[in-house]
Amino acid sequence: MHILFFALIFSSLYFPVQAADIVSARFTTETERYDHCVLGDCIEYSALEASLDDGRVISYQLDDDSVFEDIKPRLIPMGLNGRKALLVVRTYIDRGAALVVLDQRSGKLVIVAESPPIGLAHRWQNPIGVADFDHDGKLEIATVITPHIGGTLTLYERQGDKLVKDHELYPFSNHKMGSSQLDLTEIIDWNMDNVADIILPDVTHHQLRVVSFSTGKGQIIDQRTLSSSIKGPIQPFKNGVKYQFHEGGEGIWTPALNPQ
């Protein structure tokens, strides 16, 4: 018994038990307590459920002052010890949308970082994704704040339990009011400098722009005028992207095909 006891202690010291990782998540518990209807209907969510790689299912429930104004939680590499976390849009009834990062801690799903809400009701944002966009060795979360009214492309950096604005550039739009299509952006190393760039439409949705923050300041490094309004999704294609038009048909854009 003593030998087994010390063997267990030894194994825990040299082979620590890894925390379970999040492998998938979904919103649950529909609610109509918020009347923005930005995603095509007035049904939002008040709870979130995450599945872990050890088979457990854990959840998080919002209070009545906010909703998840979103379609699907995003798995991102910002969890404890580099494991997966969740990025979602949490909208406060009277203060608008905020970005929230949730992680599992001691078997519970908890909010570990949050951005300030926009500040007004019926103000929303559409997240893009996570990368080291400004080449400073830290991950940033990219989002477009208020994409329907002259949206601002914003990078947030995590500082403790807060998501703090790091860079901004405007105007852009990665969503059409009332649409459930959230994928009007793509993260890609467009100019092959080993730093992630962001492709997204302008506010008219008739132009695609490539934005780089590699110098520490946002700048448009490429753009393409489209023959009609883009519908999405924007998806990787070879070393560029492909996309759908509202009137039908498909477009392809790579650096080699960019008209000058």
For each residue, the residues with C-beta under 8 A, 3 or more apart:
1: 4 5
2: 5 6
3: 6 7
4: 1 7 8
5: 1 2 8 9
6: 2 3 9 10
7: 3 4 10 11
8: 4 5 11 12
9: 5 6 12 13
10: 6 7 13 14
11: 7 8 14 15
12: 8 9 15 16 17
13: 9 10 16
14: 10 11
15: 11 12
16: 12 13
17: 12
18: 21
19: 80 81 83 104
20: 52 53 54 56 104
21: 18 52 53 79 83 84
22: 25 50 51 52 53 75 79 83 84 85 86 103 104
23: 51 52 53 75 84
24: 50 51 75
25: 22 48 49 50 51 72 73 75 86
26: 48 49 72 73
27: 45 47 48 49 68 70 71 72 73
28: 45 47 48 49 59
29: 45 46 47 61
30: 43 44 45 46
31: 34 43 44 45 46 67
32: 35 42 43 44
33: 44 46 64 67 93
34: 31 42 44 67 69 91 93
35: 32 42
36: 42 69 91 121 122 124
37: 40 41 42 178
38: 69 124 148 175 177 178
39: 69 70 71 178 179 180
40: 37 178 179 180
41: 37
42: 32 34 35 36 37
43: 30 31 32
44: 30 31 32 33 34 67 68 69 70 91
45: 27 28 29 30 31 48 67 68 70
46: 29 30 31 33 61 62 67 68
47: 27 28 29 59 60 61 62 68
48: 25 26 27 28 45 59 60 68 73 86 88 102 109
49: 25 26 27 28 57 58 59
50: 22 24 25 57 58 59 60 73 86 102 104 109
51: 22 23 24 25 55 56 57
52: 20 21 22 23 55 56 57 58 104
53: 20 21 22 23
54: 20
55: 51 52
56: 20 51 52 107
57: 49 50 51 52
58: 49 50 52 104 107 108 109
59: 28 47 48 49 50 109
60: 47 48 50 102 109 110 111
61: 29 46 47
62: 46 47 65 66 67 68 90
63: 66
64: 33
65: 62 92 93 94
66: 62 63 90 91 92 93
67: 31 33 34 44 45 46 62 90 91 93
68: 27 44 45 46 47 48 62 88 89 90 91
69: 34 36 38 39 44 89 90 91 97 124
70: 27 39 44 45 73 88 89
71: 27 39 180 182
72: 25 26 27
73: 25 26 27 48 50 70 86 87 88 102
74: 86 87 88 127 129
75: 22 23 24 25 84 85 86
76: 79 84 85 86 87 101 129 130 141
77: 82 83 84 85 130 139
78: 85 87 101 103 113 130 139 141 158
79: 21 22 76 82 83 84 85 103 104
80: 19 83 85 103 104 105
81: 19
82: 77 79
83: 19 21 22 77 79 80 103
84: 21 22 23 75 76 77 79
85: 22 75 76 77 78 79 80 101 102 103 112
86: 22 25 48 50 73 74 75 76 101 102 103
87: 73 74 76 78 99 100 101 127 130 141
88: 48 68 70 73 74 99 100 102
89: 68 69 70 97 98 99 100 124 125 126 127
90: 62 66 67 68 69 97 98 99 100 114
91: 34 36 44 66 67 68 69 96 97 98 117 124
92: 65 66 95 96 97 98 117
93: 33 34 65 66 67 121
94: 65 121
95: 92 98 117 118 119 120 121
96: 91 92 117 118 119 120 121 122 123 124
97: 69 89 90 91 92 117 118 123 124 125 145
98: 89 90 91 92 95 114 115 116 117 118
99: 87 88 89 90 114 115 125 127 141 143 156 163
100: 87 88 89 90 111 113 114 115
101: 76 78 85 86 87 111 112 113 114 141 158 163
102: 48 50 60 73 85 86 88 109 110 111 112
103: 22 78 79 80 83 85 86 109 110 112
104: 19 20 22 50 52 58 79 80 107 108 109 110
105: 80 108 110 112
106:
107: 56 58 104
108: 58 104 105
109: 48 50 58 59 60 102 103 104
110: 60 102 103 104 105
111: 60 100 101 102 114 161
112: 85 101 102 103 105 161
113: 78 100 101 158 160 161 162 163
114: 90 98 99 100 101 111 161 162 163
115: 98 99 100 156 162 163 164 165
116: 98 119
117: 91 92 95 96 97 98
118: 95 96 97 98 123 124 125 145 146
119: 95 96 116 123
120: 95 96 123
121: 36 93 94 95 96
122: 36 96
123: 96 97 118 119 120 145 146
124: 36 38 69 89 91 96 97 118 146 147 148
125: 89 97 99 118 143 144 145 146 147 154
126: 89 143 144 147 174 175 182 184
127: 74 87 89 99 141 142 143
128: 142 143 144 174 185 187 198 200
129: 74 76 141 142 185 187
130: 76 77 78 87 139 140 141 142
131: 139 140 142 187 196
132: 135 136 137 138 139 140 195 196
133: 140 142 155 167 195 196 197 198 212 213 214
134: 140 155 166 167 195 213 214 216
135: 132 195 213 214 216
136: 132 216
137: 132
138: 132 157
139: 77 78 130 131 132 157 158
140: 130 131 132 133 134 155 156 157 166 167 213
141: 76 78 87 99 101 127 129 130 155 156 157 158 163
142: 127 128 129 130 131 133 153 154 155 156 185 187 198
143: 99 125 126 127 128 153 154 156
144: 125 126 128 147 151 152 153 154 172 173 174 175 185 200
145: 97 118 123 125 151 152 154
146: 118 123 124 125 149 150 151 152
147: 124 125 126 144 151 172 173 174 175
148: 38 124 151 173 175 176 177
149: 146
150: 146 170 171 203
151: 144 145 146 147 148 170 171 172 173 174 203
152: 144 145 146 168 169 170 171 172
153: 142 143 144 168 169 170 172 198 200 211 218
154: 125 142 143 144 145 165 167 168
155: 133 134 140 141 142 165 166 167 168 213
156: 99 115 140 141 142 143 163 164 165 166
157: 138 139 140 141 163 164 166
158: 78 101 113 139 141 162 163 164
159: 162 163 164
160: 113
161: 111 112 113 114
162: 113 114 115 158 159
163: 99 101 113 114 115 141 156 157 158 159
164: 115 156 157 158 159
165: 115 154 155 156 168
166: 134 140 155 156 157
167: 133 134 140 154 155 213 216 217 218
168: 152 153 154 155 165 218
169: 152 153 172 211 218 219
170: 150 151 152 153
171: 150 151 152 202 203
172: 144 147 151 152 153 169 200 201 202 203 209 211
173: 144 147 148 151 176 184 200 201 202 203 204 205
174: 126 128 144 147 151 182 184 185 200 201
175: 38 126 144 147 148 179 181 182 184
176: 148 173 179 181 205
177: 38 148
178: 37 38 39 40
179: 39 40 175 176
180: 39 40 71
181: 175 176 184 231 232 233
182: 71 126 174 175
183: 232 233 234 235
184: 126 173 174 175 181 200 201 205 230 232 233 234
185: 128 129 142 144 174 198 199 200 234
186: 198 199 200 234 235 236 241
187: 128 129 131 142 196 197 198 199
188: 196 197 199 236 240 241
189: 192 193 194 195 196 197
190: 197 199 210 212 221 222 255
191: 197 210 212 221 222 255
192: 189
193: 189 212 214
194: 189
195: 132 133 134 135 189 212 213 214
196: 131 132 133 187 188 189
197: 133 187 188 189 190 191 210 211 212 214 221
198: 128 133 142 153 185 186 187 210 211 212
199: 185 186 187 188 190 208 209 210 211 234 241
200: 128 144 153 172 173 174 184 185 186 208 209 211 234
201: 172 173 174 184 204 205 206 207 208 209 230
202: 171 172 173 205 206 207 208 209 223
203: 150 151 171 172 173
204: 173 201 207 229
205: 173 176 184 201 202 226 229 230
206: 201 202 225 226 228 229 230
207: 201 202 204 223 224 225 226
208: 199 200 201 202 223 224 226 230 234 241 243 253
209: 172 199 200 201 202 220 222 223
210: 190 191 197 198 199 220 221 222 223
211: 153 169 172 197 198 199 200 218 219 220 221
212: 133 190 191 193 195 197 198 215 218 219 221
213: 133 134 135 140 155 167 195 216 217 218 219
214: 133 134 135 193 195 197
215: 212 219
216: 134 135 136 167 213
217: 167 213
218: 153 167 168 169 211 212 213
219: 169 211 212 213 215
220: 209 210 211 223
221: 190 191 197 210 211 212
222: 190 191 209 210 255 258
223: 202 207 208 209 210 220
224: 207 208 253 258 259
225: 206 207
226: 205 206 207 208 229 230 245 251
227: 245 251
228: 206 245 246 247
229: 204 205 206 226 245 246 247
230: 184 201 205 206 208 226 234 243 244 245 246 251
231: 181 243 244 245 246
232: 181 183 184 243 244
233: 181 183 184 243 244
234: 183 184 185 186 199 200 208 230 241 242 243
235: 183 186 241 242 243
236: 186 188 240 241
237: 240 241 242 252 254
238: 254
239: 254 255 256
240: 188 236 237 252 253 254 255 256 257
241: 186 188 199 208 234 235 236 237 252 253 254
242: 234 235 237 250 251 252 253
243: 208 230 231 232 233 234 235 250 251 253
244: 230 231 232 233 248 249 250 251
245: 226 227 228 229 230 231 248 249 250 251
246: 228 229 230 231
247: 228 229
248: 244 245
249: 244 245
250: 242 243 244 245
251: 226 227 230 242 243 244 245
252: 237 240 241 242 257
253: 208 224 240 241 242 243 257 258
254: 237 238 239 240 241 257 258
255: 190 191 222 239 240 258
256: 239 240
257: 240 252 253 254
258: 222 224 253 254 255
259: 224
260:
